[in-house]
Amino acid sequence: MHAGGELGAAAGGSLLLCAALLAVGCALGLRLGRGRGAADRALLAWLCFNALVHFALEGPYVYLSMVGSITDSDALIASLWKEYGKADARWLYFDPTIVSVEILTVVLGGSLALVLVYAIVKEKHYR
Protein backbone atom coordinates (compact mmCIF):
# COMPACT_ATOMS: atom_id res chain seq x y z
CA MET A 1 0.00 0.00 0.00
CA HIS A 2 1.09 3.51 -0.68
CA ALA A 3 1.32 6.22 1.95
CA GLY A 4 -2.29 7.26 1.29
CA GLY A 5 -3.51 3.71 1.93
CA GLU A 6 -4.53 2.95 -1.65
CA LEU A 7 -3.22 0.09 -3.76
CA GLY A 8 -0.89 0.75 -6.65
CA ALA A 9 -2.00 -0.10 -10.17
CA ALA A 10 0.11 -3.28 -10.30
CA ALA A 11 -1.17 -4.54 -6.95
CA GLY A 12 -4.74 -3.75 -7.88
CA GLY A 13 -4.34 -5.51 -11.22
CA SER A 14 -2.86 -8.55 -9.48
CA LEU A 15 -5.78 -8.74 -7.08
CA LEU A 16 -8.23 -8.34 -9.94
CA LEU A 17 -6.56 -11.14 -11.90
CA CYS A 18 -6.62 -13.47 -8.90
CA ALA A 19 -10.28 -12.65 -8.23
CA ALA A 20 -11.11 -13.35 -11.89
CA LEU A 21 -9.31 -16.71 -11.73
CA LEU A 22 -11.22 -17.54 -8.56
CA ALA A 23 -14.55 -16.67 -10.19
CA VAL A 24 -13.77 -18.68 -13.34
CA GLY A 25 -12.47 -21.63 -11.31
CA CYS A 26 -15.54 -21.69 -9.09
CA ALA A 27 -17.94 -21.34 -12.04
CA LEU A 28 -16.18 -24.11 -13.95
CA GLY A 29 -16.02 -26.39 -10.92
CA LEU A 30 -19.68 -25.84 -10.07
CA ARG A 31 -20.68 -26.47 -13.68
CA LEU A 32 -18.68 -29.69 -13.84
CA GLY A 33 -20.12 -30.72 -10.48
CA ARG A 34 -23.78 -30.47 -11.40
CA GLY A 35 -25.71 -33.40 -9.93
CA ARG A 36 -23.00 -34.15 -7.36
CA GLY A 37 -22.88 -33.55 -3.64
CA ALA A 38 -21.76 -30.30 -2.05
CA ALA A 39 -18.35 -31.73 -1.11
CA ASP A 40 -17.62 -32.79 -4.70
CA ARG A 41 -18.75 -29.42 -6.08
CA ALA A 42 -16.56 -27.55 -3.62
CA LEU A 43 -13.61 -29.81 -4.39
CA LEU A 44 -14.08 -29.36 -8.15
CA ALA A 45 -14.24 -25.59 -7.73
CA TRP A 46 -11.02 -25.62 -5.70
CA LEU A 47 -9.22 -27.94 -8.13
CA CYS A 48 -10.26 -25.86 -11.17
CA PHE A 49 -9.03 -22.69 -9.45
CA ASN A 50 -5.83 -24.49 -8.45
CA ALA A 51 -5.14 -25.63 -12.04
CA LEU A 52 -5.83 -22.12 -13.38
CA VAL A 53 -3.41 -20.57 -10.90
CA HIS A 54 -0.68 -23.08 -11.75
CA PHE A 55 -1.06 -22.73 -15.51
CA ALA A 56 -2.09 -19.07 -15.87
CA LEU A 57 0.06 -17.44 -13.18
CA GLU A 58 2.98 -19.71 -12.38
CA GLY A 59 3.44 -21.09 -15.91
CA PRO A 60 4.15 -17.67 -17.44
CA TYR A 61 6.54 -16.92 -14.56
CA VAL A 62 8.58 -20.01 -15.43
CA TYR A 63 8.57 -19.09 -19.13
CA LEU A 64 9.55 -15.46 -18.52
CA SER A 65 12.32 -16.54 -16.13
CA MET A 66 13.74 -19.01 -18.65
CA VAL A 67 13.84 -16.58 -21.60
CA GLY A 68 15.03 -13.53 -19.68
CA SER A 69 14.12 -11.87 -16.43
CA ILE A 70 10.89 -10.58 -15.00
CA THR A 71 12.31 -7.06 -14.66
CA ASP A 72 13.05 -6.87 -18.40
CA SER A 73 9.63 -8.15 -19.44
CA ASP A 74 6.84 -5.89 -20.65
CA ALA A 75 4.26 -8.68 -20.42
CA LEU A 76 1.15 -7.87 -18.43
CA ILE A 77 1.59 -10.93 -16.20
CA ALA A 78 5.11 -9.73 -15.34
CA SER A 79 3.60 -6.82 -13.40
CA LEU A 80 2.19 -9.33 -10.90
CA TRP A 81 5.62 -10.87 -10.37
CA LYS A 82 7.27 -7.44 -10.20
CA GLU A 83 4.88 -6.58 -7.38
CA TYR A 84 5.75 -9.86 -5.66
CA GLY A 85 9.43 -9.12 -6.22
CA LYS A 86 9.15 -6.02 -4.04
CA ALA A 87 9.02 -8.37 -1.05
CA ASP A 88 11.60 -10.87 -2.32
CA ALA A 89 13.98 -9.89 -5.12
CA ARG A 90 14.70 -13.53 -6.01
CA TRP A 91 11.41 -13.54 -7.94
CA LEU A 92 12.67 -10.80 -10.27
CA TYR A 93 15.68 -12.65 -11.65
CA PHE A 94 16.50 -16.22 -12.56
CA ASP A 95 16.96 -17.88 -9.19
CA PRO A 96 17.49 -21.63 -9.79
CA THR A 97 15.75 -22.66 -6.57
CA ILE A 98 12.65 -20.55 -7.14
CA VAL A 99 12.34 -21.53 -10.81
CA SER A 100 12.86 -25.23 -10.00
CA VAL A 101 10.10 -25.18 -7.40
CA GLU A 102 7.80 -23.32 -9.78
CA ILE A 103 8.45 -25.83 -12.56
CA LEU A 104 7.46 -28.61 -10.18
CA THR A 105 4.29 -26.85 -9.08
CA VAL A 106 3.25 -26.03 -12.64
CA VAL A 107 3.91 -29.49 -14.06
CA LEU A 108 3.03 -31.69 -11.11
CA GLY A 109 0.54 -29.53 -9.22
CA GLY A 110 -1.35 -28.31 -12.27
CA SER A 111 -1.42 -31.73 -13.93
CA LEU A 112 -2.51 -33.47 -10.74
CA ALA A 113 -5.36 -30.98 -10.31
CA LEU A 114 -6.57 -31.75 -13.85
CA VAL A 115 -6.30 -35.52 -13.27
CA LEU A 116 -8.35 -35.19 -10.09
CA VAL A 117 -11.00 -33.08 -11.86
CA TYR A 118 -11.24 -35.78 -14.53
CA ALA A 119 -11.43 -38.54 -11.91
CA ILE A 120 -14.24 -36.83 -10.03
CA VAL A 121 -16.25 -35.94 -13.13
CA LYS A 122 -15.89 -39.44 -14.62
CA GLU A 123 -16.33 -41.11 -11.19
CA LYS A 124 -13.11 -43.08 -11.47
CA HIS A 125 -12.19 -45.47 -8.69
CA TYR A 126 -8.89 -43.66 -8.01
CA ARG A 127 -10.52 -40.33 -7.24
C-alpha positions as CSV (number, residue, x, y, z in Angstrom):
1,M,0.0,0.0,0.0
2,H,1.1,3.5,-0.7
3,A,1.3,6.2,1.9
4,G,-2.3,7.3,1.3
5,G,-3.5,3.7,1.9
6,E,-4.5,3.0,-1.7
7,L,-3.2,0.1,-3.8
8,G,-0.9,0.8,-6.6
9,A,-2.0,-0.1,-10.2
10,A,0.1,-3.3,-10.3
11,A,-1.2,-4.5,-7.0
12,G,-4.7,-3.7,-7.9
13,G,-4.3,-5.5,-11.2
14,S,-2.9,-8.6,-9.5
15,L,-5.8,-8.7,-7.1
16,L,-8.2,-8.3,-9.9
17,L,-6.6,-11.1,-11.9
18,C,-6.6,-13.5,-8.9
19,A,-10.3,-12.6,-8.2
20,A,-11.1,-13.3,-11.9
21,L,-9.3,-16.7,-11.7
22,L,-11.2,-17.5,-8.6
23,A,-14.6,-16.7,-10.2
24,V,-13.8,-18.7,-13.3
25,G,-12.5,-21.6,-11.3
26,C,-15.5,-21.7,-9.1
27,A,-17.9,-21.3,-12.0
28,L,-16.2,-24.1,-14.0
29,G,-16.0,-26.4,-10.9
30,L,-19.7,-25.8,-10.1
31,R,-20.7,-26.5,-13.7
32,L,-18.7,-29.7,-13.8
33,G,-20.1,-30.7,-10.5
34,R,-23.8,-30.5,-11.4
35,G,-25.7,-33.4,-9.9
36,R,-23.0,-34.1,-7.4
37,G,-22.9,-33.5,-3.6
38,A,-21.8,-30.3,-2.0
39,A,-18.3,-31.7,-1.1
40,D,-17.6,-32.8,-4.7
41,R,-18.8,-29.4,-6.1
42,A,-16.6,-27.5,-3.6
43,L,-13.6,-29.8,-4.4
44,L,-14.1,-29.4,-8.1
45,A,-14.2,-25.6,-7.7
46,W,-11.0,-25.6,-5.7
47,L,-9.2,-27.9,-8.1
48,C,-10.3,-25.9,-11.2
49,F,-9.0,-22.7,-9.4
50,N,-5.8,-24.5,-8.5
51,A,-5.1,-25.6,-12.0
52,L,-5.8,-22.1,-13.4
53,V,-3.4,-20.6,-10.9
54,H,-0.7,-23.1,-11.8
55,F,-1.1,-22.7,-15.5
56,A,-2.1,-19.1,-15.9
57,L,0.1,-17.4,-13.2
58,E,3.0,-19.7,-12.4
59,G,3.4,-21.1,-15.9
60,P,4.1,-17.7,-17.4
61,Y,6.5,-16.9,-14.6
62,V,8.6,-20.0,-15.4
63,Y,8.6,-19.1,-19.1
64,L,9.6,-15.5,-18.5
65,S,12.3,-16.5,-16.1
66,M,13.7,-19.0,-18.7
67,V,13.8,-16.6,-21.6
68,G,15.0,-13.5,-19.7
69,S,14.1,-11.9,-16.4
70,I,10.9,-10.6,-15.0
71,T,12.3,-7.1,-14.7
72,D,13.1,-6.9,-18.4
73,S,9.6,-8.2,-19.4
74,D,6.8,-5.9,-20.6
75,A,4.3,-8.7,-20.4
76,L,1.1,-7.9,-18.4
77,I,1.6,-10.9,-16.2
78,A,5.1,-9.7,-15.3
79,S,3.6,-6.8,-13.4
80,L,2.2,-9.3,-10.9
81,W,5.6,-10.9,-10.4
82,K,7.3,-7.4,-10.2
83,E,4.9,-6.6,-7.4
84,Y,5.7,-9.9,-5.7
85,G,9.4,-9.1,-6.2
86,K,9.1,-6.0,-4.0
87,A,9.0,-8.4,-1.1
88,D,11.6,-10.9,-2.3
89,A,14.0,-9.9,-5.1
90,R,14.7,-13.5,-6.0
91,W,11.4,-13.5,-7.9
92,L,12.7,-10.8,-10.3
93,Y,15.7,-12.6,-11.6
94,F,16.5,-16.2,-12.6
95,D,17.0,-17.9,-9.2
96,P,17.5,-21.6,-9.8
97,T,15.7,-22.7,-6.6
98,I,12.6,-20.5,-7.1
99,V,12.3,-21.5,-10.8
100,S,12.9,-25.2,-10.0
101,V,10.1,-25.2,-7.4
102,E,7.8,-23.3,-9.8
103,I,8.5,-25.8,-12.6
104,L,7.5,-28.6,-10.2
105,T,4.3,-26.8,-9.1
106,V,3.2,-26.0,-12.6
107,V,3.9,-29.5,-14.1
108,L,3.0,-31.7,-11.1
109,G,0.5,-29.5,-9.2
110,G,-1.3,-28.3,-12.3
111,S,-1.4,-31.7,-13.9
112,L,-2.5,-33.5,-10.7
113,A,-5.4,-31.0,-10.3
114,L,-6.6,-31.8,-13.8
115,V,-6.3,-35.5,-13.3
116,L,-8.4,-35.2,-10.1
117,V,-11.0,-33.1,-11.9
118,Y,-11.2,-35.8,-14.5
119,A,-11.4,-38.5,-11.9
120,I,-14.2,-36.8,-10.0
121,V,-16.3,-35.9,-13.1
122,K,-15.9,-39.4,-14.6
123,E,-16.3,-41.1,-11.2
124,K,-13.1,-43.1,-11.5
125,H,-12.2,-45.5,-8.7
126,Y,-8.9,-43.7,-8.0
127,R,-10.5,-40.3,-7.2
